[in-house]
Structures are given as structure tokens and as C-alpha cells.
């Protein structure tokens, strides 16, 4: 069986693609048959899928949101993990538009309470993971326990490479961006994100400081107690499939948004890290998106701006990225006639 890879974070067997890649109306029907089998295979409790097209958004849900047997619905909220980085990036781009900061500014020129210590660490390089900063494990804290400070989290962030020399995925870099936002705006990150990013996108049930109303499950099938982050800019977003679909629709509808998220530097290898999203151009058509995985949760969004279509997936299981990756391979094949991913057939 062929292997299918949509992100750098998950490798799974890729199922059969829809029989007619041009039959867009049949995609959700195809997945309604496929998803339950994938849920059984990987022990996934709940799944929400949104298909975004020029004609609107269709949402499909499967399984259970929590231990009490509540079905997953369009408004059920999940943790979106690293998809948070896309939202944070859109917020930074808003500050750039407002002339508060420039993408090529050294962050040390703006930070007062903590410094990277190298002028080459720019806002752009933090966004596209070419800053050379480390990727320490940013701790989450169970609800009810005292959070560490952002300064505590930044204590383990340091240079491991020359800025701009190569790409090293760095959640620590997004902790630095959180500090930058807080110092530039004078607001706590979550409060700023609510009014500066989420409200304009009409992501009304989304937040960086709420708990989801779904329950996450670990890889052994045990429920995960909910938690919170001191550095939520990189991983703390809570959202619903309806709200995540609104984010994807915005990226598709706004050429400035998808154009800047897809900005890359350096040699074009066909697969690159953009500003808050990954970028794949090997099919001849640009596909952008981001995955997310954390204890108890996994998520994915993809967009093909030239086609005006996008896909969003949220799951409340550790193993959910296996399903999201397989569906992503099917969807790109259905849309483009070829599955887009490093090992998709």
C-alpha cells in the first residue's frame, strides 16, 4: 500500500482516492464512508470536517465529543494545537499593516524585558521558522494549577543556528512573537487575539484562553485532563470546525492573506515553510496549510487558493493526525487530480 504524507508530522497509509477527482459534490459522501473505518483503525473518538468552496461551507461530523456520549457538532470546540501559529501570523501581519512593526525588523529592537541577543532574528524569520532558535518543549499546565510565566518559557529558548541559514521548526520562536505582541500592544496575548484577529474573522467561539467543550483522548484511549499554556501563541487555540472553516475561507478570499502566508525565502524546493503556514508547489499549484497535534488532539487545514477551495479537520484524539493526513491526501487528489504530499502517490 502506498504511503501518504501531507505534513512533516505524520506518515500513514493512504486510502483510495475518489473515483472521479472532478466530482466535488461527491467528496463528502466518499469521506462519510471512509472516516468511520479510519476512526476504528486509529482509535479516534470524534472528528469534524469542513469543506470550503466558492459556494459555501459543508460540515460533516462523526463520533463523540466527550465521555457522556455527546455527539460532535459543528459548534463543538477542540484544541487546534499548532494551527494557532497561523492565527498568530495573521495577527502579526495586521500589526505590519498598521506600521507597528516590520517583517524584517530585528525583534531585539522592540523587546525590552527579554532579548534574543542577535540582530538577525527578525519577525519574518520567527514566523517562518528560519530564526535559528531552539524548539524547547513548552509545558502545558493542568487547569487549576498555577501557570508558569512567559519568561519561564523563554528561559529555554536560545540560538542553535545562524538566523536565516536554514529552517528549524520552533515553537519557541512563537513564544518570542507572543512577547513581541504583548510589548507592542500592552495587552495580554489572548485578549489581544480576541479583538484583533478572532473577532474580525467572526471566529466567535474561538479563544486562546478558554477550555474546549470536547474532551481529548490519548493514544491509549484514556481521557486527557484539560490544560492551559503560558505561551498559547504557538499552540493554545481552541476552536470549532465552523470557526476553523471561517479562517480557511478568509485565507482563500483574501489574496493578501494567502499570498503573505505563502511567502518563502531561499531556494524553491517545492516544499517550504511560509509565514504561518507550510507551502507545497510541486504539483504546479500552490497548496498551503498547517497541521496541529498535542496531547489528546490533532487538526489540519489546507487551502488551494487557485481553486478557491479548502479543507479543515479537527479531532479529539492523539492519533487523529493519521486520519487528517489520509483525508488530506484524498482531498488534494480529488481537487487537483494528484495527491499532494511528500509520499502521496
Secondary structure, DSSP 4 states (H G I P E B T S, - for coil): --EE-SSTT--EE--PPPS-TT-GGGHHHHHHHHHHHHHHHHT--EEEEEEEETTEEEEEEEEBSSTT-PBP-TT-EEEEETTHHHHHHHHHHHHHHTTS--TTSBGGGT-SS---S-TT-BHHHHHTT-S-B------EEETTSPPPPHHHHHTT--BSS-TTSS----HHHHHHHHHHHHHHHSS-HHHHHIIIIITTTT-TT-BSSS--SS-EE-TTSPEEPPEEESSGGGT-EEEEHHHHHHHHHHHHH-HHHHHHHT---S---SEEE-SSSEEE-TTSS-EEEEEEEETTEEEEEEEETTTTEEEEEEESBTTHHHHHHHHHHHHHHHHHSS--STT--
